[in-house]
Amino acid sequence: MVVVSPKPKWNWIPSNIWVGVGEMTEEQVTFDLEPVYKKINVAFHQARAVSINPEGSEGHEKPFVTVEYTESGREGETGEIEYDFLVNATGPKLNFGATPGLGPDEGYSMSVCTPDHASKANALLRECIQAMKGGATKTFVVGTGHGMCTCQGAAFEYIYNIDHALREARVRDKARIVWISNEYELGDFGMGGVHITRGGYLTNGKVFAESLMVERDIEWITRAAVNKVEPGKLQYELLDGTTGELEFDFAMLIPPFSGVGLKAYGKSGADITDQVFAPNGFMKVDADYNPKAFEDWSKEDWPRTYQSPKYSNIFAIGIAFAPPHPISKVMKSPNGTQISPTPPRTGMPSAAIGKAVAGSIRDILKGASGPTHTASMSEIGAACLASTGSDIFKGTAASMIVFPVVPDYETYPEYGRNMDLTFGEIGLAGHWMKYILHHVFIYQAKLRPGWSILPD
């Protein structure tokens, strides 16, 4: 077995939120990969996958991946790694370039998508808090930085952790906090909204999210596409076609995602990228990609085995696979700007998909004729613990379970989901659970004693 990763460290991404407010350090959410793989005799290459040749080439009978090494001393070197099975688990490219001025490296906004970005966000947050203690007022803007973003949940967590940090520093009265998002309504999260059971009552994600923001004096702007970020100011377009500007002292905006840019080549060297990947760079799998009206999509459109339809020994998991269509209805402004979330595929669904693909490959190696395990997002649920403030006694988290992730109106005609398994609560217990999961998952990922019997 061979693992290829451009970075030497593994990152428990959910806890980057806490790095972004100084509750954890980069070292607490990362660890070195190579020693872990060495324990189980897996070869580790610190390199970036550049292209795949799924039919081999004149010099290779077997299919192979071309990589570019990123480790110190080998930067820029290329190599070719042959494979019998290929699992594309690249995750997304953080496409900051889609919005002018977006991002912490070449733009004017912060991010919590990587540990380094989260540390930079915390440093600016500390500067703002220090100035506020001296009497200054500050505006904090958190949300999505493009009309087609996903991963609203990360921004949702972060805005509440900023609120909590400001209250702990006793400067909340000097802050204006604004949420800006491409969601049609608060609580959409790219899942077409959700109805939940809370405290024995049926409510919806909009009411749930709005109540949290009202309780914490957070303003919100929805149906918005940020189209430019400048120093201290962002510009946005609303779904009705109107435009606006919002000044800020601190902005954390999640970027849109795209595929990492892998190319694919046939036996003769011809470019077959468009046969293997969708236009957005994500890999095509066993989904129905035929164009159809939003009202005509079905749960059957969604992939089940995550196997490439063209090459049976290639699979794509998590963010790396191309979804067949949005879950939230596609909306466009009169100017033609799409302002609606793309489907979320991180967290628990990614884990379930990865486990299913691993099981299928194992069984194929044992003689099965094809994939034996499935994990359609229209048949699996997702649990989310969104931190709304880290403190062992005063911390809280919003705990939500949605089943299934993709609404199934055939089985559950009223709300598209099983209401016995779809619910949400907020409280201290959720914070304890999130904190415990941080340590359990890192323990498991390090392959510590008993790791294999811990739940995924």
MIDO-69077 format. One record per residue: x, y, z of N, C-alpha, C in turn. Coordinates in steps of 0.02 Angstrom, whole numbers, plus 32768, in hexadecimal, padded with zeros to 4 digits. Example, Ala and Ser with C-alpha at 12.3 -4.5 7.8 and 13.67 -1.06 7.14 Angstrom:
MIDO-69077
82947EE4818682677F1F818682947F5B8186
82827F90816282AC7FCB816582858002818A
end
This chain:
MIDO-69077
802A7FC48000800080008000802C803E8000
801380717FDD803880B07FD7800780EA7FE4
801D811A800C7FF681578017801F81927FFE
7FFE81BD7FD8801D81F97FBD7FF982367FDA
801F82627FF98003829F8016803682D8800F
802083127FF9805083497FF1806883678033
8045835780698058837380AA8071833B80D8
80A2834A810380BE8316812F80948309816C
806383348179803B832D81B57FF2832181A5
7FD182FD81D37F8982F381D07F68832881FB
7F2F834081E67F0D8376820A7EC58360821B
7EB58364825B7E70835982717E4B839C8265
7E2E83A2822A7E1483E382127DDE8401823F
7DAF83DA825C7D7B83F982857D96842582BE
7DD1841582D87DEC843C83107E13847982FA
7E1A848382B87E3884C282A17E0F84FE82B9
7DCE84F382C47DA4852882DF7DC185428321
7DD68514834C7DF18527838D7E3785468387
7E5D853183557E9D855283477E90859B8335
7E5B85A783107E4A85EA82F87E35861A832E
7E298601836B7E19862E83A37E49862483DD
7E80860083D17EB385F984047EA585C6843A
7E72859B84307E63856884617E8F852A8458
7EAB8522841C7EDA84EC840F7F12850783E3
7F4A84E283E07F8284F483B57F8384C78378
7FAC84DA83477FB484B1830C7FCD846B831E
7FF9846783508015842783657FE183F88382
7FAC8414839E7F7883EB83BC7F4883CD8388
7F4983E8834B7F1A83CF83197F3D83AD82DF
7F7F83A382E57FA5838282AF7FD6834F82CB
7FEC832282A1802482F582B3804482DB8273
808282C3827980A782AA823F8089826A8224
8083826681E38065822B81C2809581F081BB
80D281FD81A880FE81C681968107819281CE
811281A6820D811A8174824280DC8148824B
80A18165823F8063813E8247805F81098211
806C811C81D3806880EB819C809F80B681A3
80D780C981BF810E809A81C880F9806081F6
80CD806F822780B5803B8256809380028232
8071801181FB80497FDE81D880667FCF8193
80A57FDF818A80C97FCE814C80A97FEC810D
8092802A81148077804E80DA80AB808180C4
80BD8080808480EE80AF806A80CF80F48065
80F38127807D80DA816B807C81058196804E
80E681B8801F810881E67FF280EE822C7FFF
811A825980158105829E801C810A82BF7FD7
80D282BE7FB580D082D57F70808A82E87F5D
8085830C7F26804483227F0B803582F97ECD
7FFB82DA7ECC7FE682B67E907FD882E97E59
7FF482DD7E1E7FED830C7DE67FBF82F07DB1
7FC782AF7DA17F9E82927D6D7F9982477D77
7F6982287D557F6281E07D567F6181C57D0F
7F7E818B7D077F7B81677CC77F5881247CD5
7F1681247CD37EF180E87CE87EF780AD7CB8
7F1480B87C7D7F1E80827C4D7F6880717C45
7F92808F7C707FDA80867C687FF380B17C2F
802C80A07C15804880C57BDC807980977BB8
809A80B17B8780C980887B628101806D7B8F
811280937BC38147807B7BF0812D80597C2E
80EA80577C3680CC80387C728094800A7C5D
80997FCB7C6E80617F9E7C6280287FAB7C93
803B7FBE7CD080097FCA7D047FF680157D05
7FBB80247D1E7FA9806A7D277FD7808B7D5B
7FDD80CD7D58800980EF7D887FF381377D94
800D81517DCA800181977DDD804381BC7DD8
804381F67DB9807F82217DB7807A82527DF2
80B182567E1880B182817E5380EB82B37E4F
80E382E97E738118831B7E7B812783217EC5
816583137ED8817783107F1E817A83567F3E
816483597F7D816383987FA2818F83977FE0
81AC835D7FEF81D68358802B8218837E8021
823383958059827183BC805682A883958034
82CA83B58006830083967FE182EB83757FA1
82A9836A7F988291834A7F5B825D83757F36
825583B47F4D822283DE7F2F822983E27EE3
81F283D57EC181F283DA7E798203839A7E55
822083697E78822E83297E5881EC83067E47
81EB82E17E1181AF82BC7DFF81BD82717E02
8188824B7E09818E82027E0B814E81E27DF3
815081A27DE78115817C7DD0810A81417DFF
80CD813A7E1780BC81047E46808680D97E26
8096809A7E1A8066806C7DFC803380567E31
7FF880437E1A7FC5802D7E497F9A7FF67E2B
7F7B7FCF7E577F477FA07E447F027FBE7E51
7EFD7FE27E897EC080087E9A7ED5804E7EAC
7EAD807F7E987EBA80C57EA87E7E80E27ECC
7E8B81007F067E5681237F2B7E67816D7F2B
7E3E81947F0A7E4781DD7F077E2781FB7F46
7E52820F7F757E3A822D7FB47E5C82717FBE
7E6382967F887E8982D47F897E69830C7FB2
7E2683067FBE7E04833F7FDA7DFF83777FA7
7DF183B57FBC7DE783EB7F8C7E2484187F83
7E24843C7F4E7E5084767F487E2A84B17F67
7E4B84D77F937E2C85127FB07E32854A7F7B
7DFB85567F597DFD85807F1D7DF385CA7F2E
7E2385E57F547E1F862C7F687E1E86597F2A
7E3E86437EF47E43866D7EB87E0086797E96
7DCC86557EAA7D8A865F7E8A7D6B86A27E9B
7D8186C07ED37D6887017EE87DA487307EF1
7DA887667ECA7DE187947ED27DE987AC7F1A
7E2687A67F347E3487C07F777E2387907FAF
7E0C87537F9F7DF987237FD37E3786FD7FEB
7E3A86F2802D7E6E86C680487EA586EA806E
7EC786C5809A7EFA86E480C47F3F86EB80A4
7F4B86C8806E7F8E86C880507F978700801C
7F6687067FF07F6B873A7FBC7F30876A7FBE
7F0787647FF27ECC878E7FF87EC887B2803A
7E8B87C2804E7E8087ED80887E5087CE80BC
7E42878D80B57E15876C80E57E3A87318104
7E21871B813D7E3D86E381617E1C86A2814C
7E38866A81637E1D862781557E2C85FB8192
7E0585C6819B7E14859481CE7E19854F81AD
7E25854E816C7E26850E81487E6584E58153
7E9B850581687ED984E281787EF184FB81BC
7F1D84D481DE7F3684EB821F7F5B852D821A
7F82853681E57FA7857481DC7F7885AF81D3
7F4585A681AA7F1385DB81A17EF085EB81E2
7EDE85B882087EBB85C382477EE785E98279
7F2885DA827A7F5685FE82A67F5A86488293
7F5A865682527F5B869C823B7F1A86BF824F
7EE3869B824B7EA386B8825F7EA386C982A9
7EBE869C82D27EC186A9831A7EEE86E5832A
7F2686EB83067F53872383127F2F87668305
7F09876A82CE7EE387A782C07EAC87B182F3
7E8B877B83077E578780833A7E73879D837A
7EAE8786838E7ECE87A083CC7EDE87EA83C5
7EF487FF83897F028846837E7EC2886F8387
7E8B8855836B7E4B887983717E35887D83B9
7E3B884783DE7E27884684247E508879844C
7E91887B843F7EBC88AA84637EA788F28455
7E98890084167E81894484047E3E89548425
7E12892284297DD1892D84477DD789398492
7E07891984B17E13892784F87E2A896E8503
7E46898C84CF7E5B89D184D27E248A0284BE
7DE889E784AF7DAF8A1284A07D988A118458
7DBC89EF842B7DA989EE83E47D6C89C283D9
7D4689D183A57D0F89A583907D2589828350
7D0E894383487D23891A830F7CE788F782F1
7CEC88EC82AF7CB988C5828B7CD788848273
7CB6884D82857CCC880A82727C9987ED8240
7CB287D682077C8787B881D47C9E877181C9
7C6F874281CC7C7F86FB81C47C4B86DC8196
7C6186AF816A7C31868D813F7C52866E8102
7C32867380C97C4B8655808B7C63868C805C
7C98867D80387CB986AF800E7CA986A97FC4
7C7486867FB27C62867D7F6B7C1A86657F68
7BFB866E7F2F7BB5865B7F287BA886117F26
7BDD85E87F1C7BD285A07F157BFA85787F49
7C0685967F837C2C85757FB87C05853B7FD7
7C2B850D7FF37C1084DB80207C3384E58064
7C2984B780927C4B84B980D37C3584F680FD
7BF6850880F97BDC853E81237BE4852E816D
7BE584EC817D7BE984D881C37C2884F181E6
7C6184F281C27C9F850981E17C99855381F3
7C7E857B81C67C7485C281D57C4185CB820E
7C0D85A2820D7BD985A482407BF885988285
7C258567828A7C48855B82C97C73859682DD
7C9785B082AC7CC985E282BC7CAA862382D5
7C72863682B87C54867682CD7C3F86748316
7C288639832D7C14863483737C51863183A1
7C87861583897CC4861483B27CE2865983B7
7CDC868283837CF186C883887CC686EB83BD
7C8586E283B87C57870183E97C6B86EC8430
7C7A86AB84397C8D8692847B7CCF86B18492
7D0086B684657D4186D384777D3A871C848B
7D10874084687D06878784787CE4879084BB
7CB5876384C97C948767850B7CC587558543
7CEF872385387D218711856B7D52874A8577
7D60877085427D8E87A985487D6A87E88561
7D2987E4856B7CFF881B85837D0088588554
7CFF884985137CFD887F84E27CC5887584AF
7C96884884BE7C61883A848D7C388877847D
7C3288A684AD7C0A88E284A17C2A8911846F
7C698905845F7C8C8930842F7C92890F83EA
7C6B88D983E07C7088B483A27C2D88B1837D
7C3288B8833B7BFA88A8830F7C0D886882EB
7BE3883582EF7BF287F582CE7BBC87E98299
7BD487DA825C7BA687D182237BB4878F8201
7B80876981F57B83872B81CD7B6E873B8186
7B95872481557B83872D810F7B8986E980EC
7B5686D580C77B54869180AD7B2D868D806C
7B3E865B80447B1A864D80067ADC86238011
7ACD8611804E7A9185E9805D7A528612804E
7A1F85F0803679DF8612802A79C18629806D
79C685FD809E79B1860D80E279E785F48112
79EB8612814C7A1885F7817F7A0785AE818D
7A3A8585819A7A2E853F81AA7A268513816D
7A35852D81317A31850380F57A6B84D280F4
7AA884EA81007AE584C181047AF2849880C5
7AD584AD808D7ADF8488804F7AB78449804A
7A8A843D807A7A618400807A7A18840E806B
7A0B8447804D79C68458803D799D8467807C
79C0847D80B1799E848880F0798F84468113
7977844B81507969840E81757935841B81AB
790883EE81B478DB83EF81ED78FA83C48224
78F483DA8262791283B5829978E183B082D3
78EC837E82FC78C88379833B78F583978371
78DB83C88396790183E983CA78D683F18407
78EC83D3843E78C683D8847C788183BB8477
78798389844C783883698444780B838B8412
782283C383F477FA83E883C4781B83E6837F
77F283EA834C780B83EB83087816843382F2
7852844282DB7861848482C2788C847C8284
78A684B3826978D084AD822E791384CE823A
794184C1820C798584DB8214798885278215
795A854681F07958858F81EE794A85AC8233
791785928254790585AA8297793D859A82C8
795A855F82C27990854A82EF79CC857A82E8
79E1858782AA7A1B85B2829F7A0C85FB82B1
79D18613829E79C0865882AD79BD866482F8
79A28634831D799D863D836679E286438386
7A12861B836D7A55861E83887A748663837A
7A68867E833F7A8586BF832E7A6486F88354
7A2286F4835B79FF872983807A15872983C9
7A1C86EE83E67A3186E9842C7A7687088437
7AA0870784037AE58720840A7AF0876283E7
7ABA878383D27ABE87C583B37AEA87C48375
7AE18792834B7B06878C830D7AD8879E82D3
7AED87CA82A87AC687DC826C7AD387A98235
7AA787A782047AB3877981CC7A9C8795818A
7AC1878181567AAF879081107AB2874E80EB
7A7A873780D17A7886F980AB7A6987098061
7A6A86D480387A5F86DA7FF07A92870A7FD1
7AD087057FEA7B0487357FD67B4087127FB8
7B5B872E7F837B9987177F647BCD874E7F6D
7C0087407F957C3887707F9A7C5E876D7F59
7C6587A77F387C8687A67EF67CC787CD7EF5
7CDA87ED7F2D7D1A880F7F317D2988207F79
7D6988167F8C7D7F88287FCF7DB988597FC8
7DB388917FE97DE788C47FE97DFE88CE8031
7E3488F3803C7E49890080827E11892280A9
7DF688FE80DA7DC3891B81057D7E892180E8
7D72890380AD7D308909808E7D2488D0805D
7CE688B7805C7CD48885802A7C96889C8004
7C9088847FC77C5788937F9D7C3088537F92
7BEE88587F8F7BC5881D7F857B88882C7F5A
7B6E87F77F3D7B3187FA7F157AFD87CD7F35
7ABF87E67F397A8987BF7F557A61879C7F1E
7A3B876A7F327A1587437F0279E4876D7ED9
79CD87A47EF6799F87CF7ED179C387FE7EA0
7A0587F97E9C7A2B88207E6D7A4988607E89
7A3488737EC57A5188AF7EE37A9688A07EFE
7ABD88D57F087B0188CD7F207B0B88F47F60
7B4088E57F847B4E89087FC27B9789037FD4
7BAB892C80047BEE892B801F7BEB8922806B
7C1D890380867C1F88F780CE7C67890380E6
7C6F893481117CB18942812C7CC089128166
7CFF8902816F7D1188D481A57D5788E481BF
7D6388CE81FC7DA688CE82187DC488888217
7D97885682177DAB881082167D7787EA81ED
7D8F87C581BB7D61879D81927D7D8757818A
7D55872581997D6786DF818D7D3386C4815D
7D4886B681207D1A86A080EC7D32865E80CE
7D07862C80D07D1885EB80B47D1B85F08068
7D4F85D480487D5485D87FFF7D2A85A27FDE
7D1C85A97F9E7CFD85727F797D30853A7F70
7D1784FD7F647D4284C37F597D4084B07F0F
7D7884957EF87D7A84767EB57DA684397EB9
7DA884127E837DD683DA7E817E1E83F47E81
7E4D83C87E937E9283DE7E9B7EB683E77E58
7E9783D57E217EB583E07DE07ED983A47DC3
7EC983687DDA7EE7832C7DBE7ED583257D73
7F0583107D4C7EFA83027D067EF882B67CFC
7EDC82A07CC57EDA82597CB57EEE82507C6C
7F16821B7C5F7F2E820E7C1C7F2381C57C09
7F1181BA7BC97F0781777BB07F4881547B9E
7F4181177B857F7C80EE7B757FAB81117B43
7F8D81357B157FB581567AE17FD0819A7AF7
7FBC81B07B337FD081F17B4C7F9C82277B3F
7F6482157B207F2F82467B147F0F825C7B56
7EFC829B7B597EDD82B77B947E95829E7B99
7E8682797BCF7E42825F7BD97E25827A7C1A
7E3E82B37C307E2882D07C707DDD82D87C72
7DBE82EF7C3B7D7682FB7C3B7D4D82BB7C3F
7D6D82827C337D4A82427C397D4B82287C80
7D7C823E7CA67D8682247CEA7D6E82567D1F
7D7282967D0F7D6182CB7D3F7D2982F77D23
7D0283127D517CCF83437D3F7CF183867D32
7CCE83B77D137CED83F87D057D09841B7D43
7CEC840E7D7E7D05842E7DBB7D43840C7DD8
7D5B83D87DB67D9883B77DCC7D8E837C7DFA
7D50836F7E0F7D4283367E3A7D3882F77E0F
7D4782BD7E2B7D46827F7E047CFF82647DFB
7CF0824E7DBE7CB0822F7DB17CAE81E87DCE
7C7781D87DEE7C6E81957E0A7C2B81797DF3
7C0F81497E177BD381277DFF7B93814F7E10
7B92818D7DF97B5881B87E037B3881C67DBF
7AFC81E27DBF7ADA81F47D817AE8823E7D75
7B15824C7D457B2882917D367B0182AE7CFC
7ACD828C7CE67AA582A77CAF7A8282E77CC6
7A84831C7C9D7A63835B7CB17A1883507CBA
79FE836E7CEE79B6836B7CF979A183A47D26
796283B47D26794883E97D50794F83D67D99
795884077DC4796183FA7E0B792683D07E26
78EB83DE7E0F78AF83BB7E2778AE83727E13
78D883607DE178D7831C7DC7790D82EF7DE4
7939830B7E0E796D82E07E29795082AF7E5B
797582797E64795D82437E907997822C7EBC
7986820A7EF279BA81EE7F1D79E381BA7EF6
79C5819E7EC379E9816C7E9B7A21818B7E71
7A2081CD7E6A7A5681EE7E447A9881EB7E69
7A9581E47EAA7AD281E97ED37AFB81AA7ED1
7B3E81B07ED37B6881747ECF7B6081487F0C
7B6D81087F017B6880D77F377BAB80B57F46
7BD180A67F117C1080827F1B7C4D80AE7F12
7C4580E97EF17C7C81197EE67CB280FD7EB9
7C9E80CF7E8E7CCB80B17E5D7CC680DA7E1C
7D0080E47DFC7D0081067DBC7CD980DC7D89
7CAD80FB7D637C8880D47D307CB480BF7CF5
7CED80DF7CEE7D1980D17CB67D51809F7CC9
7D6880A37D077D9F80787D1E7D8B80597D61
7D8180187D607D657FF57D9A7D957FF27DD6
7DD480017DCC7E047FFE7E037E1380447E20
7DE880757E0F7DF080B97E297DB180CC7E51
7DBC80E97E8B7D8681017EB67D9681487ECD
7D62816E7EDE7D6B81B17EF97D3F81B87F37
7D5C81D67F6C7D3781DB7FAB7D3782237FC5
7D0782317FF17D03827380107CF982AA7FDD
7D1882E37FE97D11831C7FBC7D29830C7F75
7D5482DA7F6D7D7382CC7F2C7D4182B47EF7
7D0782997F0B7CD882817ED87CAA82B97EC2
7C9582B67E847C6982E97E687C2182DA7E79
7BFE83067E9D7BB782F97EAA7B8E83017E6A
7B5782DD7E637B3082E17E257B0983227E1D
7AF883417E557AD183807E537AD1839E7E99
7ABD83DD7E9F7AB883FB7EE27A8083DC7F0A
7A8583E27F4C7A4E83CE7F787A20840A7F83
7A3F84447F8E7A1884817F927A0884997F4B
79CD84B37F4179B884C87EFE79E584FE7EE2
79F984F67EA37A2385277E8279FD85687E79
7A1B859E7E9079FC85E17E8A7A2D860E7E65
7A1286397E3A7A3C866A7E177A1C86AF7E1C
7A4786E17E227A2F87267E247A1A873B7DDE
79F787737DD679E6878C7D937A2487987D68
7A5E879F7D887A9C87AA7D637ABD87687D4E
7A9D87307D607AB886EF7D4D7AE986D27D7F
7AF386F27DB87B2186D97DEB7B0086A27E14
7B1F86667E157B0386307E3E7B11863F7E87
7ADD863F7EB07AE3864C7EF77ABE86147F1C
7AE085DC7F237AC285A27F467AFB85727F57
7AF5854F7F907B2B85247FA87B3484E67F7D
7B7284CF7F787B80848E7F5A7B7E84597F90
7B76841A7F7E7B6A83E67FB07BA483DA7FE0
7B9783D580217BCC83C480517BDC8379804C
7C1D836880537C308322804F7C6883128081
7C70833D80B27CA5833480E47C8A83108122
7CB7830481517CA282E981927C8B82A1818E
7C54829381B07C3C824F81B87C2D822C8175
7C0F824E81437C05822C81037C47821680E3
7C7B823F80E87CBC822C80CC7CD681ED80EC
7CCF81E9812E7CE781AE81527CC1816F813C
7C7F817681367C56813D81227C67812780DB
7C72815780AE7C84814880697CC881258066
7CF98140808B7D3B8122808C7D3A80DB80A6
7D1380CE80DA7D0F808B80F67CEF805B80C4
7CBB807280A17C998048806F7CC880368036
7CEE8068801E7D1D805B7FE77D54802B7FFC
7D6E803380397DA1800680527D877FBE8056
7D497FB7806E7D2B7F7580727D227F55802E
7D0E7F7D7FFD7D047F637FBA7D467F4B7F9B
7D7B7F737FA37DBC7F607F877DD57F207FA9
7DCD7F1B7FE97DE17EDE800C7DBD7EA17FEF
7D7C7EA87FE57D557E6F7FCC7D657E5E7F83
7D747E927F5B7D887E857F167DCA7E5E7F14
7DF77E707F417E377E4C7F457E2D7E037F5A
7DF77DF77F7E7DE77DB37F937DBF7D8C7F5F
7DAD7DAF7F277D8B7D8B7EF27D477DA67EDF
7D2D7DD97F027CEC7DF57EF07CF17E147EAA
7CBA7E127E867CB97E2A7E417CB37E767E3C
7CA27E967E737C9A7EDF7E727C917EFA7EB7
7C827F3A7EBF7C797F587F017C447F347F29
7C517F2A7F687C247F057F957C057F317FCA
7C1E7F6F7FD17C067F9C80057BED7FDD7FE5
7BBA7FFA80037B9E80387FE97B98806B8021
7B9580AB800D7B8D80E1803E7B6E811D801B
7B3481147FFE7B13814B7FDD7AFF81808010
7B0C81BF7FFF7AF981F5802C7AAE81FD8033
7A8881D9800A7A3F81D980127A2981A08040
7A5A817A80597A4A814180867A72814380C7
7A9E817580CF7AC5817A810C7AB881BE812C
7AC381C1816D7AB981FF81927AFB822181A2
7AF6825A81C27B31827F81D87B24829E821B
7B54829782487B5182B782897B8282F18289
7B6E832A82A27B98836582A37B97838382E9
7BD4839083047BDB83B383437BFD83F58334
7BD6842A83317BF1846C83207BFD8494835F
7C3C84A0836D7C4E84C683A97C31850D83A5
7C15852383DD7BFD856883E27C1E858B841D
7C59857284317C7F859084677CA2855A848F
7CE5855F84947D0C852C84B67D1B853E84FE
7D008518852C7D0E852085747CF484E28597
7D1B84C685C47D08848785E37CC9848D860D
7CBA84CB86267C7F84D5864F7C4A8500862C
7C60852F86027C31855D85E27C2B85538597
7C518524857C7C4F851885347C0E84FA851D
7BFF850284DD7BC384E484C07BD384CB847A
7BA9849F84617BAD8489841C7B6784788404
7B5B848683C47B1C847283A57B25842B838B
7AFD83FD83A47B0183B683907AC783A78361
7AD8839183257AA4838282F37AB1833F82D3
7A7C831B82C77A7F82DD82A07A4B82E38268
7A6082D5822B7A3382D881F17A34829481CF
79FA827881C279F7823781A079BB82368171
79CA8229812F7A0B8227810F7A24826C80FD
7A63827080E67A7F82B180D37A5B82CD8097
7A5482A580637A2D82B9802879E482A88036
79B782D88032797082C98041795482918016
792C82678035790C822F801378C18237801B
78A282587FEA785B82667FEF7830822A7FDC
784E81F67FC1782881BA7FB2781A81937FF3
784D818E801D7845816A805C782781968092
783A81D680927822820680C57802824180A2
77C58239808977A6826B805D779B82AF807C
779382B380BF778382F380DC77BF832280E0
77F6830A80FB7831833481047870831B80E0
786C82E080C278A682C5809F78D782A280CC
78CB82A2810D78F98283813C78D282618173
78F48231819378D6820C81CA78D882388208
789E8250821E789C827F825678AB825E8299
78AA821C829B78BE81F982D9790A81FA82E1
792D820682A97977820582AA799582498299
796B827B8291798382BE827E797082EF82B5
79A2830982D879938335831179CE8364831E
79C28396834879F783C5835979ED83E0839F
7A2383EA83C37A23840884057A628432840D
7A62845E843F7A9E8484844D7AA984858499
7AE8847C84AD7AF6847C84F47B3D84678504
7B4B846485457B8E8453855D7BA1840C854C
7B7083DD854E7B7F8397853F7B9C839084F9
7B8283B784CA7B9C83B584857BE583CA8482
7BF783FC84AB7C3D841384AC7C6A83DC84C8
7C5483BB84FE7C7C838485197C86834E84E5
7C50833E84C17C548309848F7C85831C8458
7C82835B84407CB08371840C7CF8836E8425
7D03838384627D478383847E7D61833B8485
7D36830E849B7D4982C784A27D5982AA845D
7D2F82BA842B7D39829F83E87D7B82B783CA
7D8E82F483DA7DCF830E83C27E0782DE83D7
7E0782CD84177E3D82A284317E368259841A
7DF8824184167DEE81FB84017E0381F183B9
7DF08220838D7E00821783477E4B821E833A
7E6C824C835D7EB4825283557ED782138370
7EBF81FA83A87EDB81BB83C47ED481838391
7E98817F83737E8B814B83427EB681548303
7EBB819282EB7EE1819F82AF7F2C819182B8
7F44819682F57F8A818683037F96813B830B
7F61811483047F6480CB830A7F7F80B6834F
7F6780D883827F7A80C683C67F58808583DA
7F6F806584117F53802484257F0680258429
7EE87FF484087E9F7FEE84087E7C801A83D6
7EA2803A83A97E848069837A7E4F8049834E
7E58800A833C7E2B7FEB830C7DE77FDB8328
7DE17FD9836A7D9F7FCA83887D7880098399
7D98804383907D748081839D7D44808F8363
7D0A80AD83717CDA80BC833B7CF680F1830C
7CE580EB82CB7CFC811D829A7CD4815D82A1
end
